[in-house]
Amino acid sequence: MPDTSPRPPTILLIDDDAEVRYSLSRVLTSRGYAVAEAASGELGVAAIRKGPAPDLVFLDVRMTGMGGIEALQHIRSAQPKQLVVLMTAFGTAQTAIEAMKYGAFDYIMKPFDPAKVLALVEKALQTHADLRAVGDYKPTINADDYREGIVGSAPVMQEVFKIIGQVTASDVTVMITGESGTGKELVARSIWKHSHRAAKPFIAVNCAAIPDNLIESELFGHEKGSFTGATGQRLGKFELCDGGTIFLDEIGDMALATQTKILRVLQQGEIQRVGGTETIKVDVRIIAATNKDLEAMVKAKSFREDLYYRLNVVRIKMPPLRERAGDIPQIVDFCLQNLVKQRKARVSKVSPEAMALLTRHAWPGNVRELENTIYRSAVIAQGDAILVKDLPAELGGTAAPAGNGAPALTVAAALDFVFAELSAGDAPLLARVERELAQRALDAAQGDEAAAAQKLGVAKAALKKLLA
């Protein structure tokens, strides 16, 4: 009598490390799964092409010969429905985004937590069963390769990377939320670079830095004579960005009148220049960001409810640095490598004691504050490493104190910054100094523009101009 009992799900392990295959196989077979193994990317791809296809594949990213990302592309080409989980000891933004972009189901970090592995297998196999009941899914593939500039392997950041990879294939509107300094613009640029609009412009607009009476002209352009000083026709950011992606940073600071026009762009794909009568069609993807509570603003009638729902189709929440302190060493290393590459500092490492202080700090200014601290500490460091003495006093070091993520706004601190900047950057020195001091004043005032302007002794409008 033939055996009619259901066969156990088959899981293929592709990894050139025999110990990894052995340990993972033990975890899986203990739950009754059938396990097959391949010692290289080439052998794994060949096994899938030969068939029958396994129910699930675990695929290592870094292998001798064919790497995991290349193998993933071959596997998905041969079996579009094949579910693949990538395995990596390096949870970088590039790995995470490429994994999702090329159609991986998920990825898991080494060393493995058996409970998490088994939970992921159950989730994947359930998805496999669901996929068999629907039509084929062919992910959009973009072979462009570049560095993201987003650093972090914490679980909260891995979720961010996954969503970035998932939204790049469409033109869905994205809302990025999070505190100041968490890297919202980096996320927006990453979405653009991986999208089909990558060959077209990316324009970032800081809505909080442009006065209310000028922002409509900045976004939509104006006709000659439409207002005092309009000596000629000017194209706005939406026209200049046609076919590309526009990033509206600090959207919560936009006036209600301008919000209405943004809604028209989203609903009808058209604009009208200030002072003009012609309707102009534009094809622009909008990504918005804010550090404000838009839901509360909607209730208070200070932000349009209809615009909120049109912008908030997919939300990416950037976690504050204090919620992913384990990423701080990676971010520090990334900053130092950039400084060395740009020849802005000779420092290439941090002492263990200094790293411990950096890791324990709360970082209210988030990644921006950490980057500023590393840059300043690297500039004043006397050797090839940042020591405890090179760190600001509020971190436990002995360098000049800083307030809320930035060196104190004293004449001495300003001079330190000026001398540090003498050979850095492309912008004129005075403009860089003015903008940096304005940003530090705003950070010290916890985003209160009026208080920051008062601290600097300038008008609020002047502060916004400095930050633009």
C-alpha positions, 0 to 999 in steps of 0.5 A, a space after each residue: 500500500 503506497 505511503 499517503 502521508 504528507 512529505 515534510 517540507 524540504 529546505 535547501 541550505 547553500 553555504 560554503 561553511 560546513 559548520 554552518 550547514 551542520 548546525 542549521 541542519 540540526 535545528 531544522 531536522 529536529 523539527 522534522 524538516 527535510 534538509 538538502 545541502 549545497 556547498 557553493 552558490 553554483 551548486 545551489 543554483 544548479 540544484 534548483 534548476 535541476 529540480 524539484 524546487 525546495 520549499 525554502 532556501 537558506 542562502 549565505 551572502 558571502 561565499 567563495 565564487 558566486 556570492 549570495 546576491 548573484 545566486 539569489 538573482 539566478 534562483 529567482 530567474 529560474 524559480 520566480 516563486 522560490 522563497 529565499 532567506 539570506 544569511 549574513 554576519 554583516 547586516 549592512 544597508 546595502 545587503 538588506 536593500 539588495 536582498 529585498 530588491 532582488 526578491 528575498 523573502 527575508 534575511 537572518 543574522 549570524 550567529 543564529 538564534 534557533 527559536 528565531 530560525 524556526 519561527 522564520 521557517 514557519 512564516 516562510 512556509 506559510 507564505 509559500 503555501 499562500 503563494 501557490 494559490 496565487 499568480 506569479 510575482 516577478 520583482 523589479 530588478 535594478 542592477 545599480 550598485 552604490 553605497 547607501 550611507 545608512 549605517 546600522 544592523 539593529 533590528 529596528 534598522 533592518 526593518 527600515 531597510 526592508 521597507 526601503 527595498 519594498 517601496 522602490 519598485 513603485 511610485 507610492 508616496 512615502 512618509 518618513 517620521 522620526 526625530 531630528 538627526 536620524 537620517 530621514 533624507 538619507 532614506 529618501 535618497 536611498 528610495 530614489 536611487 533604487 527606483 526607476 526614477 534614479 536617472 531623473 532629478 532628486 530635489 530636497 526642500 526644507 519646508 521649515 527653512 523657507 518663509 511662508 511668503 516664498 515657499 509657493 514660488 520655490 515649489 511651483 515657480 512664478 511668472 514675471 511681475 507676479 509679485 514685487 521682485 519677480 523680474 522674470 519667469 522662474 521654474 519651481 522645484 516641481 517643474 525642475 524635478 519632472 520625472 524625478 523625486 521631490 523630498 519635502 522635509 519638515 512637511 509639518 511646518 508648511 502653511 495650510 495654503 501651500 498644503 492645498 496646492 501639494 494635495 492638488 499635485 498628488 491628486 491631479 499631477 498638476 501645478 500652477 505658477 504663482 501669478 500664472 493661469 496655465 495648468 502644468 502637468 508634472 510627474 513627480 514622486 513625493 517623499 515627505 518627512 517630519 519630526 512632528 506629530 502630524 496626527 495631533 496637528 490634524 486634530 488641531 486643524 493645523 494640518 490638512 487631514 486629506 493631505 495627511 492620508 495622501 502622504 502617509 501611504 507607506 510610513 517609515 519610522 526612523 528610530 532615535 539613536 538611543 534605541 539602537 546603541 549597538 549601531 554606534 561603533 559601526 556609525 563611528 567607524 563609517 564616519 572615520 573612514 569618510 574623514 580619512 577618505 576626504 583627507 579631513 582627519 588622520 584618525 582611523 580608530 577609537 580607543 575602547 574607553 572612548 567607544 564605551 563612552 560614546 555607546 553609553 551617551 543618550 545622543 538627543 541629537 541622534 546620528 547628526 550629533 554623533 557625526 559632529 562629535 566624531 568630526 570635532 574629536 577627530 580634528 583635535 585628536 593628536 594621534 591616529 585614535 580618538 581617546 577619552 580626552 578628545 571627547 566633549 566633557 558631557 560624554 566624560 571626556 575633557 574636550 570643550 563642553 557641548 550643549 544638547 549635541 553641539 559644542 557650546 555657542 561660545 566665541 572659543 567654540 566658534 573659533 575651534 569650528 572655524 579653524 577645523 573647517 579651513 580646509 574642509 568642504 566646497 562651500 565658502 567658509 563663512 556660509 558653512 560656519 553660519 549654517 553650522 552655528 545656526 543648526 547647533 543653536 536650533 539643536 540646543 533649543 530643541 527645535 524652538 526656532 524663536 529661542 535659537 534665533 534669540 540665542 544667536 541674536 538674529 531674527 527668526 526669518 534670518 535663522 531660517 535663511 541661514 539653515 536653507 
